[in-house]
């Protein structure tokens, strides 16, 4: 199951460098490619607003 980013995302970029498979894309609210996400949770661990959660 992939992780998802909700509306609490502040687009700070903290998660981008943490994703080992580059599944996160930038935008007003970042998005995670469900096909590429390996469900490692690294992005969720570093998110300062807790905007990233399991789908």
PDB file of N, CA, C and O in Angstrom:
ATOM      1  N   UNK A   1       0.854  -1.186   0.000  1.00  0.00           N
ATOM      2  CA  UNK A   1       0.000   0.000   0.000  1.00  0.00           C
ATOM      3  C   UNK A   1       0.891   1.238   0.000  1.00  0.00           C
ATOM      4  O   UNK A   1       1.801   1.347   0.822  1.00  0.00           O
ATOM      5  N   UNK A   2       0.646   2.138  -0.885  1.00  0.00           N
ATOM      6  CA  UNK A   2       1.442   3.358  -1.015  1.00  0.00           C
ATOM      7  C   UNK A   2       1.060   4.385   0.046  1.00  0.00           C
ATOM      8  O   UNK A   2      -0.014   4.324   0.643  1.00  0.00           O
ATOM      9  N   UNK A   3       1.960   5.316   0.257  1.00  0.00           N
ATOM     10  CA  UNK A   3       1.673   6.451   1.122  1.00  0.00           C
ATOM     11  C   UNK A   3       1.027   7.549   0.287  1.00  0.00           C
ATOM     12  O   UNK A   3       1.193   7.591  -0.932  1.00  0.00           O
ATOM     13  N   UNK A   4       0.286   8.441   0.951  1.00  0.00           N
ATOM     14  CA  UNK A   4      -0.340   9.583   0.289  1.00  0.00           C
ATOM     15  C   UNK A   4      -0.029  10.845   1.082  1.00  0.00           C
ATOM     16  O   UNK A   4       0.234  10.794   2.284  1.00  0.00           O
ATOM     17  N   UNK A   5      -0.062  11.978   0.387  1.00  0.00           N
ATOM     18  CA  UNK A   5       0.190  13.268   1.016  1.00  0.00           C
ATOM     19  C   UNK A   5      -1.122  14.045   1.026  1.00  0.00           C
ATOM     20  O   UNK A   5      -1.765  14.200  -0.012  1.00  0.00           O
ATOM     21  N   UNK A   6      -1.518  14.534   2.205  1.00  0.00           N
ATOM     22  CA  UNK A   6      -2.787  15.255   2.317  1.00  0.00           C
ATOM     23  C   UNK A   6      -2.595  16.767   2.254  1.00  0.00           C
ATOM     24  O   UNK A   6      -1.487  17.252   2.025  1.00  0.00           O
ATOM     25  N   UNK A   7      -3.680  17.504   2.460  1.00  0.00           N
ATOM     26  CA  UNK A   7      -3.686  18.955   2.308  1.00  0.00           C
ATOM     27  C   UNK A   7      -2.873  19.687   3.376  1.00  0.00           C
ATOM     28  O   UNK A   7      -2.715  20.905   3.295  1.00  0.00           O
ATOM     29  N   UNK A   8      -2.362  18.980   4.360  1.00  0.00           N
ATOM     30  CA  UNK A   8      -1.498  19.601   5.362  1.00  0.00           C
ATOM     31  C   UNK A   8      -0.085  19.844   4.839  1.00  0.00           C
ATOM     32  O   UNK A   8       0.735  20.462   5.518  1.00  0.00           O
ATOM     33  N   UNK A   9       0.195  19.355   3.632  1.00  0.00           N
ATOM     34  CA  UNK A   9       1.515  19.527   3.013  1.00  0.00           C
ATOM     35  C   UNK A   9       1.813  21.009   2.809  1.00  0.00           C
ATOM     36  O   UNK A   9       0.985  21.751   2.280  1.00  0.00           O
ATOM     37  N   UNK A  10       3.016  21.436   3.239  1.00  0.00           N
ATOM     38  CA  UNK A  10       3.426  22.830   3.059  1.00  0.00           C
ATOM     39  C   UNK A  10       4.496  22.953   1.968  1.00  0.00           C
ATOM     40  O   UNK A  10       5.111  24.008   1.814  1.00  0.00           O
ATOM     41  N   UNK A  11       4.714  21.876   1.216  1.00  0.00           N
ATOM     42  CA  UNK A  11       5.672  21.848   0.104  1.00  0.00           C
ATOM     43  C   UNK A  11       7.062  22.307   0.532  1.00  0.00           C
ATOM     44  O   UNK A  11       7.707  23.092  -0.163  1.00  0.00           O
ATOM     45  N   UNK A  12       7.513  21.813   1.675  1.00  0.00           N
ATOM     46  CA  UNK A  12       8.810  22.232   2.207  1.00  0.00           C
ATOM     47  C   UNK A  12       9.979  21.498   1.555  1.00  0.00           C
ATOM     48  O   UNK A  12      11.112  21.976   1.602  1.00  0.00           O
ATOM     49  N   UNK A  13       9.712  20.341   0.948  1.00  0.00           N
ATOM     50  CA  UNK A  13      10.758  19.597   0.264  1.00  0.00           C
ATOM     51  C   UNK A  13      11.513  18.594   1.113  1.00  0.00           C
ATOM     52  O   UNK A  13      12.380  17.886   0.602  1.00  0.00           O
ATOM     53  N   UNK A  14      11.207  18.519   2.382  1.00  0.00           N
ATOM     54  CA  UNK A  14      11.921  17.609   3.277  1.00  0.00           C
ATOM     55  C   UNK A  14      11.842  16.162   2.810  1.00  0.00           C
ATOM     56  O   UNK A  14      12.822  15.424   2.919  1.00  0.00           O
ATOM     57  N   UNK A  15      10.720  15.756   2.304  1.00  0.00           N
ATOM     58  CA  UNK A  15      10.507  14.361   1.901  1.00  0.00           C
ATOM     59  C   UNK A  15      11.201  13.987   0.593  1.00  0.00           C
ATOM     60  O   UNK A  15      11.526  12.820   0.376  1.00  0.00           O
ATOM     61  N   UNK A  16      11.428  14.964  -0.270  1.00  0.00           N
ATOM     62  CA  UNK A  16      11.962  14.673  -1.610  1.00  0.00           C
ATOM     63  C   UNK A  16      13.269  13.890  -1.577  1.00  0.00           C
ATOM     64  O   UNK A  16      13.395  12.865  -2.248  1.00  0.00           O
ATOM     65  N   UNK A  17      14.234  14.360  -0.809  1.00  0.00           N
ATOM     66  CA  UNK A  17      15.541  13.709  -0.767  1.00  0.00           C
ATOM     67  C   UNK A  17      15.523  12.395   0.005  1.00  0.00           C
ATOM     68  O   UNK A  17      16.443  11.587  -0.126  1.00  0.00           O
ATOM     69  N   UNK A  18      14.486  12.173   0.807  1.00  0.00           N
ATOM     70  CA  UNK A  18      14.406  10.961   1.613  1.00  0.00           C
ATOM     71  C   UNK A  18      13.864   9.759   0.852  1.00  0.00           C
ATOM     72  O   UNK A  18      14.136   8.619   1.227  1.00  0.00           O
ATOM     73  N   UNK A  19      13.102   9.996  -0.210  1.00  0.00           N
ATOM     74  CA  UNK A  19      12.475   8.892  -0.950  1.00  0.00           C
ATOM     75  C   UNK A  19      13.532   8.134  -1.761  1.00  0.00           C
ATOM     76  O   UNK A  19      14.159   8.712  -2.648  1.00  0.00           O
ATOM     77  N   UNK A  20      13.733   6.848  -1.463  1.00  0.00           N
ATOM     78  CA  UNK A  20      14.772   6.080  -2.167  1.00  0.00           C
ATOM     79  C   UNK A  20      14.428   5.737  -3.615  1.00  0.00           C
ATOM     80  O   UNK A  20      15.306   5.333  -4.377  1.00  0.00           O
ATOM     81  N   UNK A  21      13.162   5.893  -4.001  1.00  0.00           N
ATOM     82  CA  UNK A  21      12.743   5.535  -5.360  1.00  0.00           C
ATOM     83  C   UNK A  21      12.210   6.739  -6.145  1.00  0.00           C
ATOM     84  O   UNK A  21      11.617   6.571  -7.211  1.00  0.00           O
ATOM     85  N   UNK A  22      12.418   7.944  -5.623  1.00  0.00           N
ATOM     86  CA  UNK A  22      11.986   9.177  -6.286  1.00  0.00           C
ATOM     87  C   UNK A  22      10.513   9.148  -6.696  1.00  0.00           C
ATOM     88  O   UNK A  22      10.166   9.513  -7.819  1.00  0.00           O
ATOM     89  N   UNK A  23       9.656   8.712  -5.780  1.00  0.00           N
ATOM     90  CA  UNK A  23       8.230   8.593  -6.066  1.00  0.00           C
ATOM     91  C   UNK A  23       7.442   9.876  -5.777  1.00  0.00           C
ATOM     92  O   UNK A  23       6.240   9.937  -6.035  1.00  0.00           O
ATOM     93  N   UNK A  24       8.110  10.889  -5.249  1.00  0.00           N
ATOM     94  CA  UNK A  24       7.426  12.122  -4.855  1.00  0.00           C
ATOM     95  C   UNK A  24       7.676  13.214  -5.891  1.00  0.00           C
ATOM     96  O   UNK A  24       8.810  13.445  -6.309  1.00  0.00           O
ATOM     97  N   UNK A  25       6.592  13.882  -6.297  1.00  0.00           N
ATOM     98  CA  UNK A  25       6.718  14.991  -7.240  1.00  0.00           C
ATOM     99  C   UNK A  25       6.278  16.288  -6.562  1.00  0.00           C
ATOM    100  O   UNK A  25       5.391  16.298  -5.709  1.00  0.00           O
ATOM    101  N   UNK A  26       6.927  17.378  -6.970  1.00  0.00           N
ATOM    102  CA  UNK A  26       6.644  18.685  -6.387  1.00  0.00           C
ATOM    103  C   UNK A  26       5.369  19.299  -6.945  1.00  0.00           C
ATOM    104  O   UNK A  26       4.907  18.939  -8.027  1.00  0.00           O
ATOM    105  N   UNK A  27       4.813  20.231  -6.183  1.00  0.00           N
ATOM    106  CA  UNK A  27       3.630  20.980  -6.565  1.00  0.00           C
ATOM    107  C   UNK A  27       3.180  21.791  -5.370  1.00  0.00           C
ATOM    108  O   UNK A  27       3.881  21.843  -4.360  1.00  0.00           O
ATOM    109  N   UNK A  28       2.021  22.426  -5.467  1.00  0.00           N
ATOM    110  CA  UNK A  28       1.495  23.157  -4.317  1.00  0.00           C
ATOM    111  C   UNK A  28       1.338  22.207  -3.138  1.00  0.00           C
ATOM    112  O   UNK A  28       1.640  22.548  -1.994  1.00  0.00           O
ATOM    113  N   UNK A  29       0.862  21.016  -3.445  1.00  0.00           N
ATOM    114  CA  UNK A  29       0.840  19.897  -2.507  1.00  0.00           C
ATOM    115  C   UNK A  29       1.569  18.779  -3.227  1.00  0.00           C
ATOM    116  O   UNK A  29       1.209  18.423  -4.348  1.00  0.00           O
ATOM    117  N   UNK A  30       2.586  18.226  -2.596  1.00  0.00           N
ATOM    118  CA  UNK A  30       3.360  17.173  -3.239  1.00  0.00           C
ATOM    119  C   UNK A  30       2.504  15.931  -3.441  1.00  0.00           C
ATOM    120  O   UNK A  30       1.503  15.739  -2.750  1.00  0.00           O
ATOM    121  N   UNK A  31       2.899  15.095  -4.385  1.00  0.00           N
ATOM    122  CA  UNK A  31       2.159  13.870  -4.681  1.00  0.00           C
ATOM    123  C   UNK A  31       3.117  12.688  -4.684  1.00  0.00           C
ATOM    124  O   UNK A  31       4.292  12.824  -5.025  1.00  0.00           O
ATOM    125  N   UNK A  32       2.596  11.524  -4.297  1.00  0.00           N
ATOM    126  CA  UNK A  32       3.374  10.292  -4.308  1.00  0.00           C
ATOM    127  C   UNK A  32       2.815   9.384  -5.389  1.00  0.00           C
ATOM    128  O   UNK A  32       1.613   9.120  -5.425  1.00  0.00           O
ATOM    129  N   UNK A  33       3.680   8.910  -6.264  1.00  0.00           N
ATOM    130  CA  UNK A  33       3.298   7.969  -7.315  1.00  0.00           C
ATOM    131  C   UNK A  33       3.083   6.606  -6.663  1.00  0.00           C
ATOM    132  O   UNK A  33       4.037   5.970  -6.215  1.00  0.00           O
ATOM    133  N   UNK A  34       1.832   6.163  -6.611  1.00  0.00           N
ATOM    134  CA  UNK A  34       1.487   4.902  -5.951  1.00  0.00           C
ATOM    135  C   UNK A  34       2.161   3.700  -6.592  1.00  0.00           C
ATOM    136  O   UNK A  34       2.448   2.712  -5.916  1.00  0.00           O
ATOM    137  N   UNK A  35       2.411   3.779  -7.879  1.00  0.00           N
ATOM    138  CA  UNK A  35       3.065   2.677  -8.591  1.00  0.00           C
ATOM    139  C   UNK A  35       4.540   2.550  -8.191  1.00  0.00           C
ATOM    140  O   UNK A  35       5.081   1.446  -8.136  1.00  0.00           O
ATOM    141  N   UNK A  36       5.172   3.671  -7.919  1.00  0.00           N
ATOM    142  CA  UNK A  36       6.598   3.671  -7.586  1.00  0.00           C
ATOM    143  C   UNK A  36       6.867   3.515  -6.092  1.00  0.00           C
ATOM    144  O   UNK A  36       7.926   3.024  -5.703  1.00  0.00           O
ATOM    145  N   UNK A  37       5.925   3.926  -5.256  1.00  0.00           N
ATOM    146  CA  UNK A  37       6.099   3.893  -3.800  1.00  0.00           C
ATOM    147  C   UNK A  37       6.303   2.459  -3.313  1.00  0.00           C
ATOM    148  O   UNK A  37       5.553   1.551  -3.671  1.00  0.00           O
ATOM    149  N   UNK A  38       7.340   2.276  -2.485  1.00  0.00           N
ATOM    150  CA  UNK A  38       7.646   0.946  -1.940  1.00  0.00           C
ATOM    151  C   UNK A  38       7.145   0.782  -0.515  1.00  0.00           C
ATOM    152  O   UNK A  38       7.443  -0.226   0.126  1.00  0.00           O
ATOM    153  N   UNK A  39       6.390   1.750  -0.001  1.00  0.00           N
ATOM    154  CA  UNK A  39       5.786   1.685   1.324  1.00  0.00           C
ATOM    155  C   UNK A  39       6.833   1.634   2.437  1.00  0.00           C
ATOM    156  O   UNK A  39       6.613   1.001   3.469  1.00  0.00           O
ATOM    157  N   UNK A  40       7.972   2.299   2.229  1.00  0.00           N
ATOM    158  CA  UNK A  40       9.027   2.263   3.248  1.00  0.00           C
ATOM    159  C   UNK A  40       8.735   3.201   4.421  1.00  0.00           C
ATOM    160  O   UNK A  40       9.195   2.962   5.538  1.00  0.00           O
ATOM    161  N   UNK A  41       7.966   4.275   4.168  1.00  0.00           N
ATOM    162  CA  UNK A  41       7.597   5.192   5.243  1.00  0.00           C
ATOM    163  C   UNK A  41       8.633   6.242   5.591  1.00  0.00           C
ATOM    164  O   UNK A  41       8.420   7.031   6.511  1.00  0.00           O
ATOM    165  N   UNK A  42       9.742   6.271   4.883  1.00  0.00           N
ATOM    166  CA  UNK A  42      10.791   7.240   5.179  1.00  0.00           C
ATOM    167  C   UNK A  42      10.281   8.666   5.043  1.00  0.00           C
ATOM    168  O   UNK A  42      10.618   9.528   5.855  1.00  0.00           O
ATOM    169  N   UNK A  43       9.481   8.915   4.032  1.00  0.00           N
ATOM    170  CA  UNK A  43       8.940  10.265   3.816  1.00  0.00           C
ATOM    171  C   UNK A  43       8.065  10.705   4.987  1.00  0.00           C
ATOM    172  O   UNK A  43       8.140  11.851   5.431  1.00  0.00           O
ATOM    173  N   UNK A  44       7.242   9.795   5.478  1.00  0.00           N
ATOM    174  CA  UNK A  44       6.346  10.106   6.592  1.00  0.00           C
ATOM    175  C   UNK A  44       7.139  10.402   7.862  1.00  0.00           C
ATOM    176  O   UNK A  44       6.745  11.249   8.663  1.00  0.00           O
ATOM    177  N   UNK A  45       8.243   9.710   8.039  1.00  0.00           N
ATOM    178  CA  UNK A  45       9.065   9.897   9.232  1.00  0.00           C
ATOM    179  C   UNK A  45       9.670  11.296   9.314  1.00  0.00           C
ATOM    180  O   UNK A  45       9.900  11.804  10.412  1.00  0.00           O
ATOM    181  N   UNK A  46       9.930  11.927   8.163  1.00  0.00           N
ATOM    182  CA  UNK A  46      10.580  13.244   8.168  1.00  0.00           C
ATOM    183  C   UNK A  46       9.626  14.416   7.946  1.00  0.00           C
ATOM    184  O   UNK A  46      10.043  15.569   8.052  1.00  0.00           O
ATOM    185  N   UNK A  47       8.383  14.153   7.646  1.00  0.00           N
ATOM    186  CA  UNK A  47       7.421  15.223   7.354  1.00  0.00           C
ATOM    187  C   UNK A  47       7.116  16.045   8.610  1.00  0.00           C
ATOM    188  O   UNK A  47       6.623  15.504   9.599  1.00  0.00           O
ATOM    189  N   UNK A  48       7.411  17.360   8.573  1.00  0.00           N
ATOM    190  CA  UNK A  48       7.192  18.195   9.759  1.00  0.00           C
ATOM    191  C   UNK A  48       5.728  18.475  10.078  1.00  0.00           C
ATOM    192  O   UNK A  48       5.410  18.868  11.201  1.00  0.00           O
ATOM    193  N   UNK A  49       4.828  18.281   9.110  1.00  0.00           N
ATOM    194  CA  UNK A  49       3.410  18.558   9.357  1.00  0.00           C
ATOM    195  C   UNK A  49       2.582  17.276   9.439  1.00  0.00           C
ATOM    196  O   UNK A  49       1.356  17.333   9.528  1.00  0.00           O
ATOM    197  N   UNK A  50       3.243  16.130   9.408  1.00  0.00           N
ATOM    198  CA  UNK A  50       2.564  14.822   9.448  1.00  0.00           C
ATOM    199  C   UNK A  50       1.515  14.704   8.338  1.00  0.00           C
ATOM    200  O   UNK A  50       0.436  14.149   8.545  1.00  0.00           O
ATOM    201  N   UNK A  51       1.849  15.237   7.153  1.00  0.00           N
ATOM    202  CA  UNK A  51       0.926  15.234   6.019  1.00  0.00           C
ATOM    203  C   UNK A  51       0.997  13.946   5.210  1.00  0.00           C
ATOM    204  O   UNK A  51       0.208  13.758   4.284  1.00  0.00           O
ATOM    205  N   UNK A  52       1.922  13.062   5.540  1.00  0.00           N
ATOM    206  CA  UNK A  52       2.109  11.835   4.764  1.00  0.00           C
ATOM    207  C   UNK A  52       1.688  10.637   5.612  1.00  0.00           C
ATOM    208  O   UNK A  52       2.180  10.426   6.720  1.00  0.00           O
ATOM    209  N   UNK A  53       0.758   9.859   5.049  1.00  0.00           N
ATOM    210  CA  UNK A  53       0.200   8.714   5.774  1.00  0.00           C
ATOM    211  C   UNK A  53      -0.035   7.547   4.841  1.00  0.00           C
ATOM    212  O   UNK A  53      -0.130   7.740   3.629  1.00  0.00           O
ATOM    213  N   UNK A  54      -0.132   6.322   5.381  1.00  0.00           N
ATOM    214  CA  UNK A  54      -0.469   5.178   4.536  1.00  0.00           C
ATOM    215  C   UNK A  54      -1.837   5.379   3.878  1.00  0.00           C
ATOM    216  O   UNK A  54      -2.758   5.917   4.493  1.00  0.00           O
ATOM    217  N   UNK A  55      -1.956   4.948   2.642  1.00  0.00           N
ATOM    218  CA  UNK A  55      -3.227   5.091   1.919  1.00  0.00           C
ATOM    219  C   UNK A  55      -4.285   4.170   2.508  1.00  0.00           C
ATOM    220  O   UNK A  55      -5.420   4.149   2.033  1.00  0.00           O
TER     221      UNK A  55
END
